[in-house]
Amino acid sequence: MAINAKSSQDFVPIKEVRNGVIVLKDGSLRSILITSSLNLSLKSYDEQIAVISAFQSFINSLDFPTQICVQSRRLDIRPYLLTLENRIMEQVEPLLKIQTREYIEFIRSFTDEVNIMTKTFYIVVPYTPTTINSNNQIIDTLLGGKGSKKQIKDTKKAVDLASFEEKRSQLEQRIGIIMSGLSRMGIRAKELKTDQVVELFYKTFNPGDISQGIKLQ
């Protein structure tokens, strides 16, 4: 019995990632923001109430759906250990070398026994046009149903670009609204670039990769 193996791409409705914007197969767009976080337990009662009220107002002000995602990954301690190893080589005092070596062994054994997790927060901003016209219909209208293959190809490319820029403009307005609302709570946000979006999806579908993820600079 033959088994038709499918790759993960067959289950992801992504057509391409263009200028940091995810283009889905149905023509809608998605943008991903990486955000900082707040620890409410470290704030006073009045500060907690203020943050919760600001978040409630932020959610109620949105007239479009958004998705808040939290990604938990095991902390990759290898870069930190490598930094300590380099310091041992630079260290002149023998006693400090011994102490640093013992500290490295302690960190290594501790992280082997306990999974130290790091959390990253994302917000997915969507834009779905109310009507998505067929490119063929638009091209037929522009060319009157006639035209060479080159004309059709060039016109299709121009239509795709114009459509993308129009939808991207609407998406950027939504991004501005969300970033403004988050800033009122003291939360920073940054839109992911193309390479960061690709890296995010790669690490999502390859959870065994424990290398450092995307960071909010």
N, C-alpha and C positions, 0 to 999 in steps of 0.2 A: 504494500500500500504506500503510495507516494505521499510525502508530507511537504506541503508548500510552506517553506520557512519565510517569515516576513520580518523585515527589519523594524526597528523602533520608529523609523521615519514614516512607515505606513500607518502608524497610529497617531501621529502628530499632524494636526491640520495646518502646518506652516508651509507656505509657498517659498518665502525667502525672507531674509533680514536685510533691509535697505536703510542705510544711514541711521542705524540704531533702532529702526522701527520694524516690528514684526508684521509681515504681510501674510494674512491667512488665505487659505484656498478659496474662500468665499468673497474675498476682496476687502474684508474688514481689517482694521489695523489694531495693533497692541503696542504699548510702550511700557517698559519696566523701570520703575524707580527704586533705587536702593536708599534706605533711610537709616538715620541714627535711631537710638532708642532712649527711653527714660526709665529710671528705676523709681517707681512711686514710693517704695518702702523707705527710701532715703530722704524723702521730702516730708515737710511738716503737714499737718492735717489740712490747713488752709491751702497750701500749695497743691495737695492732692485734689481737693475739691475744685480748684481753679483749672487744673489740667483736665480733669474729667468733664467739667462743664465746657471747656474749649473743644474737647474731642466730640462731645455731643453736638455742639453747634456746627462743627466741621462736617460731621456725617449728615446732619439735617440739611445742610446747605447744598449738598450734591444732588443734581437732578439726572445723574447718569450712574450706572453700576460701576463699582470698583472691586478689586479683589486684593485682600491683604494676605500675604504669604510669609510664613516663618520657616526658614531652612536651618535645621540643626545638623551640624557636622562635627566629627571628632577633630579636636584641635591638633594641628600638625606642629609638634614640638621640635622637629628636626632643625629648622633654621636657628632657633634659639640655642640649641645644643652646639651647633656649629660655631656660633658666635663665641660661646664659652670656650670651646676648644682652641679657637684662634687667640683668645686672651691668655690661655695657658702658655702658648708659644711665645707671647710677648712678655709674659711675667718674668721678672728677674728674681724676686724673693722666693726661695724654695718652699717656705711655709705657706705662702699664698697659692702656690702651684698645687700643693697637696690639698688645701681647703677647696680650691676650685674644682679639682678632680673629684673629691668626695661629694661636692654639691651636684656635679654632673651625674654621678652615679645615683644619687638620691632622686633627682628629677626623672631620670630614665626609668628607674624601678617603680617610682610612684605612678608615672603615666602608663606603665605597663599593667599595673593593677587596677587603676581607676581611669575610666573613660572621661576625659575632660572635654566637654562639648562647648562649641561656640555657636551662637545664634545670629542669623542674618535676616533682616526684615526687608521685604519687597512689597511694592504696591503696583498692581497691574492696571494700567489705564487703557480702556477700550474706546474704539470709535467704529461704529457700524453704520454705514450710510442707510438712509431710509429706503432707497431704491438703488439697486445695483444693475445698471444697464449692461447688456451684452456688448462687448467690443465690436463684434461683427456688425451689429445693428448700427452702431455709431459710425463705423467705417463706411457702411453702405450708404448712410445718409450723406457723409462728406464727399464720397466719390460717385454718388448717384448709381451705386450698384456696379460700377465699372472701374477698371484701373489695372495697371500692370502689377506684377508680384512685388516689384520694388516700391511702387506707390502704396500698395496695401501694407507692406511691412513698415515703411516709414511713417505712414499715418497711424498705424496701430501703436508704434512706439511713442509717437507724440501724444496720442490719446491716453495711453497708459501713464505717461509722465505727468500730464496735466491732471488726470484723475488722482494720482498718488499725491501730488502737491496740494490739491484741494482738500483731500481727506486728512493729510498731515497737518494742514493749517488748523483744522477743527480739533485734531488730537492735541496739538500744542496748546490750544486754549484750555483744554481740560487739564493738561499737565500744570499749567500756570495756576489754575484754581486750586489744585491739590497741594502744590508746593507752598502757595500762599497760606492755605489753611494749616498746614503742618508747621510752618514757621511761627505761627501764633502760639503754638504749644512748645516751642523751643526745639523742634525736631528738624534736622537738616535732611534734605533729599537731593538726589542727583540721578539724572537719566542715564541709563546704561548705554554704552556705545555698542557698535556691531560686534566687535571682538568679545566684549564682556557678555553680551546676550548669548553668543555661541558658546562661550565657556560655561555660562550658567546652565544651559540645557545639556551640555556634555557631562557636567558633573552631576546633574540630576539623574541622568540615565546611566551613569557610571558611579554609583555610590561607593565603590571600593577605592576610588581615587581620593586619598586624604590630603592631597596637596592644598596649599593655602587657597582660599576662595577669593571672591571679589570683595574689596574693601571700599568703604566710603572715605575718600580723601578729605 
